Amino acid sequence: MKVIVYGTMNCPDTVQALDEYKKHGIDVDFRDIDRDIKTLKDFLRLRDTKDVFENVRREHKVGVPFVIAQDGRMTLNWQEIL
Protein backbone atom coordinates (compact mmCIF):
# COMPACT_ATOMS: atom_id res chain seq x y z
CA MET A 1 0.00 0.00 0.00
CA LYS A 2 1.13 3.54 -0.72
CA VAL A 3 -0.07 6.72 0.96
CA ILE A 4 0.60 10.43 0.65
CA VAL A 5 1.14 12.18 3.98
CA TYR A 6 1.07 15.95 4.32
CA GLY A 7 2.61 17.07 7.58
CA THR A 8 5.62 18.50 9.34
CA MET A 9 8.34 16.96 11.44
CA ASN A 10 7.44 19.62 14.05
CA CYS A 11 4.15 17.78 14.64
CA PRO A 12 4.39 14.80 17.01
CA ASP A 13 1.36 13.16 15.37
CA THR A 14 3.02 13.36 11.95
CA VAL A 15 6.22 11.82 13.31
CA GLN A 16 4.26 9.02 14.98
CA ALA A 17 2.25 8.33 11.82
CA LEU A 18 5.40 8.10 9.69
CA ASP A 19 7.04 5.76 12.21
CA GLU A 20 4.01 3.46 12.39
CA TYR A 21 3.60 3.36 8.61
CA LYS A 22 7.25 2.38 8.29
CA LYS A 23 6.84 -0.39 10.90
CA HIS A 24 3.85 -1.75 8.96
CA GLY A 25 5.60 -1.62 5.59
CA ILE A 26 3.41 1.13 4.16
CA ASP A 27 5.09 3.09 1.38
CA VAL A 28 4.87 6.82 2.20
CA ASP A 29 5.19 9.84 -0.07
CA PHE A 30 5.86 12.39 2.69
CA ARG A 31 5.12 15.99 1.79
CA ASP A 32 6.63 18.29 4.39
CA ILE A 33 4.69 21.56 4.47
CA ASP A 34 7.57 23.27 6.32
CA ARG A 35 10.22 22.55 3.70
CA ASP A 36 8.68 23.68 0.43
CA ILE A 37 6.31 26.57 -0.35
CA LYS A 38 4.74 24.68 -3.28
CA THR A 39 3.90 21.77 -0.95
CA LEU A 40 2.41 24.19 1.58
CA LYS A 41 0.29 25.82 -1.15
CA ASP A 42 -0.89 22.40 -2.37
CA PHE A 43 -1.84 21.44 1.19
CA LEU A 44 -3.65 24.73 1.84
CA ARG A 45 -5.63 24.30 -1.38
CA LEU A 46 -6.79 20.89 -0.13
CA ARG A 47 -7.46 22.12 3.41
CA ASP A 48 -9.49 25.06 2.20
CA THR A 49 -11.69 23.04 -0.18
CA LYS A 50 -12.15 19.45 1.02
CA ASP A 51 -14.99 18.47 3.34
CA VAL A 52 -12.68 16.29 5.44
CA PHE A 53 -11.23 19.56 6.83
CA GLU A 54 -14.56 21.11 7.84
CA ASN A 55 -13.90 20.84 11.60
CA VAL A 56 -10.25 21.83 11.17
CA ARG A 57 -11.25 25.07 9.45
CA ARG A 58 -13.97 25.81 12.00
CA GLU A 59 -11.53 25.28 14.90
CA HIS A 60 -8.69 27.18 13.17
CA LYS A 61 -6.34 24.21 13.32
CA VAL A 62 -3.67 23.17 10.81
CA GLY A 63 -4.95 19.71 9.89
CA VAL A 64 -1.84 17.53 9.84
CA PRO A 65 -1.06 14.79 9.45
CA PHE A 66 -3.35 14.53 6.45
CA VAL A 67 -3.32 11.22 4.59
CA ILE A 68 -4.43 10.32 1.09
CA ALA A 69 -4.71 6.56 0.68
CA GLN A 70 -3.90 4.72 -2.53
CA ASP A 71 -7.63 4.37 -3.25
CA GLY A 72 -8.11 8.17 -3.00
CA ARG A 73 -9.65 8.14 0.48
CA MET A 74 -8.67 11.23 2.50
CA THR A 75 -8.38 11.20 6.28
CA LEU A 76 -7.08 13.15 9.22
CA ASN A 77 -7.07 9.93 11.27
CA TRP A 78 -3.82 8.30 10.20
CA GLN A 79 -4.59 5.15 12.23
CA GLU A 80 -7.43 4.30 9.81
CA ILE A 81 -4.83 3.27 7.26
CA LEU A 82 -3.17 0.64 9.48
OpenMM code with the backbone's topology and positions (N, CA, C; nanometers):
from openmm import Vec3, app, unit

residues = "MET LYS VAL ILE VAL TYR GLY THR MET ASN CYS PRO ASP THR VAL GLN ALA LEU ASP GLU TYR LYS LYS HIS GLY ILE ASP VAL ASP PHE ARG ASP ILE ASP ARG ASP ILE LYS THR LEU LYS ASP PHE LEU ARG LEU ARG ASP THR LYS ASP VAL PHE GLU ASN VAL ARG ARG GLU HIS LYS VAL GLY VAL PRO PHE VAL ILE ALA GLN ASP GLY ARG MET THR LEU ASN TRP GLN GLU ILE LEU".split()
positions = [
    Vec3(0.0837, -0.1174, 0.0000),
    Vec3(0.0000, 0.0000, 0.0000),
    Vec3(0.0883, 0.1239, 0.0000),
    Vec3(0.0421, 0.2274, -0.0686),
    Vec3(0.1133, 0.3538, -0.0722),
    Vec3(0.0191, 0.4646, -0.0274),
    Vec3(0.0713, 0.5576, 0.0516),
    Vec3(-0.0068, 0.6721, 0.0962),
    Vec3(0.0730, 0.7999, 0.0753),
    Vec3(0.0007, 0.9097, 0.0643),
    Vec3(0.0599, 1.0431, 0.0651),
    Vec3(0.0307, 1.1013, 0.2024),
    Vec3(0.1320, 1.1550, 0.2671),
    Vec3(0.1136, 1.2178, 0.3977),
    Vec3(0.1622, 1.3616, 0.3893),
    Vec3(0.0704, 1.4550, 0.4145),
    Vec3(0.1075, 1.5952, 0.4315),
    Vec3(0.1254, 1.6176, 0.5801),
    Vec3(0.2361, 1.6808, 0.6173),
    Vec3(0.2613, 1.7068, 0.7576),
    Vec3(0.3898, 1.7840, 0.7758),
    Vec3(0.4372, 1.7831, 0.8983),
    Vec3(0.5616, 1.8497, 0.9344),
    Vec3(0.6293, 1.7702, 1.0444),
    Vec3(0.7594, 1.7675, 1.0414),
    Vec3(0.8343, 1.6963, 1.1445),
    Vec3(0.8265, 1.7698, 1.2784),
    Vec3(0.7679, 1.8891, 1.2806),
    Vec3(0.7439, 1.9624, 1.4051),
    Vec3(0.6152, 1.9172, 1.4735),
    Vec3(0.5420, 1.8282, 1.4106),
    Vec3(0.4151, 1.7783, 1.4644),
    Vec3(0.4356, 1.6359, 1.5158),
    Vec3(0.4196, 1.6143, 1.6462),
    Vec3(0.4388, 1.4796, 1.7014),
    Vec3(0.3481, 1.3746, 1.6377),
    Vec3(0.2262, 1.4118, 1.5994),
    Vec3(0.1355, 1.3159, 1.5367),
    Vec3(0.1865, 1.2737, 1.3989),
    Vec3(0.2441, 1.3683, 1.3249),
    Vec3(0.3024, 1.3356, 1.1946),
    Vec3(0.4189, 1.2385, 1.2115),
    Vec3(0.5063, 1.2682, 1.3054),
    Vec3(0.6223, 1.1823, 1.3313),
    Vec3(0.5761, 1.0417, 1.3700),
    Vec3(0.4772, 1.0320, 1.4568),
    Vec3(0.4257, 0.9020, 1.4982),
    Vec3(0.3643, 0.8264, 1.3805),
    Vec3(0.2876, 0.8966, 1.2986),
    Vec3(0.2254, 0.8327, 1.1817),
    Vec3(0.3326, 0.7771, 1.0883),
    Vec3(0.4338, 0.8553, 1.0591),
    Vec3(0.5398, 0.8099, 0.9693),
    Vec3(0.6117, 0.6881, 1.0263),
    Vec3(0.6383, 0.6897, 1.1567),
    Vec3(0.7043, 0.5759, 1.2211),
    Vec3(0.6182, 0.4500, 1.2134),
    Vec3(0.4909, 0.4626, 1.2415),
    Vec3(0.4013, 0.3463, 1.2393),
    Vec3(0.3838, 0.2921, 1.0976),
    Vec3(0.3722, 0.3814, 0.9992),
    Vec3(0.3600, 0.3358, 0.8614),
    Vec3(0.4840, 0.2580, 0.8200),
    Vec3(0.6006, 0.3079, 0.8615),
    Vec3(0.7250, 0.2384, 0.8286),
    Vec3(0.7267, 0.0987, 0.8925),
    Vec3(0.6867, 0.0898, 1.0189),
    Vec3(0.6836, -0.0389, 1.0897),
    Vec3(0.5908, -0.1389, 1.0208),
    Vec3(0.4837, -0.0884, 0.9606),
    Vec3(0.3846, -0.1746, 0.8963),
    Vec3(0.4099, -0.1922, 0.7461),
    Vec3(0.5233, -0.1428, 0.6980),
    Vec3(0.5601, -0.1621, 0.5588),
    Vec3(0.4779, -0.0818, 0.4591),
    Vec3(0.4197, 0.0269, 0.5050),
    Vec3(0.3406, 0.1127, 0.4165),
    Vec3(0.4348, 0.2122, 0.3489),
    Vec3(0.4269, 0.2183, 0.2175),
    Vec3(0.5095, 0.3093, 0.1378),
    Vec3(0.4511, 0.4503, 0.1493),
    Vec3(0.5341, 0.5460, 0.1924),
    Vec3(0.4870, 0.6823, 0.2195),
    Vec3(0.5545, 0.7828, 0.1266),
    Vec3(0.4722, 0.8655, 0.0649),
    Vec3(0.5186, 0.9838, -0.0067),
    Vec3(0.4951, 1.0995, 0.0893),
    Vec3(0.5995, 1.1360, 0.1662),
    Vec3(0.5859, 1.2392, 0.2693),
    Vec3(0.6049, 1.3766, 0.2079),
    Vec3(0.5085, 1.4624, 0.2311),
    Vec3(0.5123, 1.5989, 0.1788),
    Vec3(0.5160, 1.6950, 0.2971),
    Vec3(0.6360, 1.7448, 0.3234),
    Vec3(0.6633, 1.8287, 0.4393),
    Vec3(0.6244, 1.9728, 0.4087),
    Vec3(0.5193, 2.0207, 0.4738),
    Vec3(0.4694, 2.1556, 0.4467),
    Vec3(0.5628, 2.2650, 0.4974),
    Vec3(0.6596, 2.2294, 0.5817),
    Vec3(0.7575, 2.3269, 0.6325),
    Vec3(0.8770, 2.3460, 0.5393),
    Vec3(0.8986, 2.2545, 0.4479),
    Vec3(1.0218, 2.2551, 0.3705),
    Vec3(1.0087, 2.3160, 0.2322),
    Vec3(0.8852, 2.3275, 0.1814),
    Vec3(0.8682, 2.3682, 0.0429),
    Vec3(0.7390, 2.4486, 0.0290),
    Vec3(0.7479, 2.5694, -0.0238),
    Vec3(0.6311, 2.6566, -0.0351),
    Vec3(0.5264, 2.5978, -0.1296),
    Vec3(0.5697, 2.5287, -0.2360),
    Vec3(0.4739, 2.4678, -0.3276),
    Vec3(0.3928, 2.3604, -0.2555),
    Vec3(0.4590, 2.2809, -0.1723),
    Vec3(0.3895, 2.1771, -0.0952),
    Vec3(0.2903, 2.2408, 0.0015),
    Vec3(0.3311, 2.3482, 0.0664),
    Vec3(0.2414, 2.4187, 0.1580),
    Vec3(0.1195, 2.4715, 0.0823),
    Vec3(0.1409, 2.5305, -0.0348),
    Vec3(0.0293, 2.5817, -0.1150),
    Vec3(-0.0643, 2.4692, -0.1576),
    Vec3(-0.0071, 2.3553, -0.1984),
    Vec3(-0.0890, 2.2401, -0.2370),
    Vec3(-0.1741, 2.1936, -0.1189),
    Vec3(-0.1122, 2.1858, -0.0010),
    Vec3(-0.1838, 2.1440, 0.1188),
    Vec3(-0.2951, 2.2428, 0.1529),
    Vec3(-0.2646, 2.3716, 0.1501),
    Vec3(-0.3654, 2.4725, 0.1837),
    Vec3(-0.4831, 2.4688, 0.0872),
    Vec3(-0.4558, 2.4416, -0.0388),
    Vec3(-0.5633, 2.4298, -0.1376),
    Vec3(-0.6569, 2.3135, -0.0991),
    Vec3(-0.5988, 2.2021, -0.0577),
    Vec3(-0.6787, 2.0885, -0.0127),
    Vec3(-0.7543, 2.1236, 0.1158),
    Vec3(-0.6844, 2.1808, 0.2115),
    Vec3(-0.7456, 2.2122, 0.3408),
    Vec3(-0.8608, 2.3112, 0.3270),
    Vec3(-0.8467, 2.4027, 0.2344),
    Vec3(-0.9489, 2.5057, 0.2196),
    Vec3(-1.0692, 2.4611, 0.1372),
    Vec3(-1.0604, 2.3447, 0.0718),
    Vec3(-1.1688, 2.3041, -0.0178),
    Vec3(-1.2312, 2.1678, 0.0117),
    Vec3(-1.1640, 2.0808, 0.0803),
    Vec3(-1.2148, 1.9447, 0.1023),
    Vec3(-1.2980, 1.9354, 0.2302),
    Vec3(-1.4079, 1.8622, 0.2205),
    Vec3(-1.4991, 1.8470, 0.3340),
    Vec3(-1.4341, 1.7822, 0.4554),
    Vec3(-1.3345, 1.6975, 0.4336),
    Vec3(-1.2678, 1.6293, 0.5445),
    Vec3(-1.2073, 1.7302, 0.6436),
    Vec3(-1.1828, 1.8519, 0.5982),
    Vec3(-1.1226, 1.9558, 0.6826),
    Vec3(-1.2255, 2.0499, 0.7454),
    Vec3(-1.3523, 2.0194, 0.7345),
    Vec3(-1.4559, 2.1113, 0.7837),
    Vec3(-1.4333, 2.1510, 0.9298),
    Vec3(-1.4124, 2.0530, 1.0176),
    Vec3(-1.3896, 2.0839, 1.1597),
    Vec3(-1.2568, 2.1553, 1.1813),
    Vec3(-1.1566, 2.1190, 1.1053),
    Vec3(-1.0247, 2.1828, 1.1168),
    Vec3(-1.0374, 2.3321, 1.0879),
    Vec3(-1.1071, 2.3651, 0.9804),
    Vec3(-1.1254, 2.5067, 0.9450),
    Vec3(-1.2050, 2.5795, 1.0524),
    Vec3(-1.3113, 2.5170, 1.0990),
    Vec3(-1.3970, 2.5806, 1.1996),
    Vec3(-1.3200, 2.6065, 1.3293),
    Vec3(-1.2296, 2.5156, 1.3654),
    Vec3(-1.1535, 2.5278, 1.4901),
    Vec3(-1.0192, 2.5975, 1.4714),
    Vec3(-0.9928, 2.6454, 1.3491),
    Vec3(-0.8694, 2.7184, 1.3174),
    Vec3(-0.7436, 2.6378, 1.3500),
    Vec3(-0.7493, 2.5093, 1.3135),
    Vec3(-0.6341, 2.4206, 1.3320),
    Vec3(-0.5613, 2.4048, 1.1989),
    Vec3(-0.4469, 2.3374, 1.2024),
    Vec3(-0.3671, 2.3172, 1.0812),
    Vec3(-0.4214, 2.2001, 0.9986),
    Vec3(-0.4415, 2.0858, 1.0606),
    Vec3(-0.4952, 1.9707, 0.9891),
    Vec3(-0.3915, 1.8718, 0.9397),
    Vec3(-0.2847, 1.8534, 1.0181),
    Vec3(-0.1844, 1.7531, 0.9838),
    Vec3(-0.1688, 1.6575, 1.1009),
    Vec3(-0.1329, 1.5368, 1.0756),
    Vec3(-0.1055, 1.4793, 0.9446),
    Vec3(-0.2350, 1.4561, 0.8658),
    Vec3(-0.2251, 1.4761, 0.7374),
    Vec3(-0.3346, 1.4532, 0.6446),
    Vec3(-0.2897, 1.3445, 0.5487),
    Vec3(-0.3719, 1.2405, 0.5354),
    Vec3(-0.3322, 1.1225, 0.4589),
    Vec3(-0.4275, 1.1004, 0.3414),
    Vec3(-0.3674, 1.0733, 0.2262),
    Vec3(-0.4435, 1.0319, 0.1092),
    Vec3(-0.4016, 0.8882, 0.0786),
    Vec3(-0.4977, 0.7974, 0.0915),
    Vec3(-0.4710, 0.6558, 0.0675),
    Vec3(-0.4622, 0.6274, -0.0820),
    Vec3(-0.4083, 0.5133, -0.1141),
    Vec3(-0.3902, 0.4720, -0.2533),
    Vec3(-0.5226, 0.4704, -0.3299),
    Vec3(-0.6317, 0.4413, -0.2598),
    Vec3(-0.7628, 0.4370, -0.3246),
    Vec3(-0.8295, 0.5744, -0.3340),
    Vec3(-0.7586, 0.6806, -0.2908),
    Vec3(-0.8109, 0.8166, -0.2995),
    Vec3(-0.8807, 0.8655, -0.1743),
    Vec3(-0.9015, 0.7750, -0.0788),
    Vec3(-0.9649, 0.8138, 0.0479),
    Vec3(-0.8772, 0.9151, 0.1207),
    Vec3(-0.9391, 1.0190, 0.1771),
    Vec3(-0.8672, 1.1227, 0.2496),
    Vec3(-0.9080, 1.1182, 0.3959),
    Vec3(-0.8081, 1.1275, 0.4851),
    Vec3(-0.8380, 1.1197, 0.6278),
    Vec3(-0.7400, 1.2021, 0.7097),
    Vec3(-0.7914, 1.2501, 0.8218),
    Vec3(-0.7084, 1.3152, 0.9223),
    Vec3(-0.6755, 1.2172, 1.0353),
    Vec3(-0.7310, 1.0978, 1.0278),
    Vec3(-0.7067, 0.9933, 1.1267),
    Vec3(-0.6099, 0.8915, 1.0659),
    Vec3(-0.4821, 0.9136, 1.0852),
    Vec3(-0.3815, 0.8302, 1.0201),
    Vec3(-0.3917, 0.6834, 1.0596),
    Vec3(-0.4469, 0.6543, 1.1773),
    Vec3(-0.4588, 0.5153, 1.2227),
    Vec3(-0.5555, 0.4342, 1.1357),
    Vec3(-0.6477, 0.5011, 1.0684),
    Vec3(-0.7431, 0.4304, 0.9809),
    Vec3(-0.6728, 0.3478, 0.8731),
    Vec3(-0.5545, 0.3902, 0.8357),
    Vec3(-0.4828, 0.3265, 0.7258),
    Vec3(-0.4155, 0.1962, 0.7703),
    Vec3(-0.3869, 0.1832, 0.8986),
    Vec3(-0.3167, 0.0642, 0.9480),
    Vec3(-0.4002, -0.0612, 0.9374),
] * unit.nanometer
topology = app.Topology()
chain = topology.addChain("A")
for resn in residues:
    res = topology.addResidue(resn, chain)
    for name in ("N", "CA", "C"):
        topology.addAtom(name, app.Element.getBySymbol(name[0]), res)
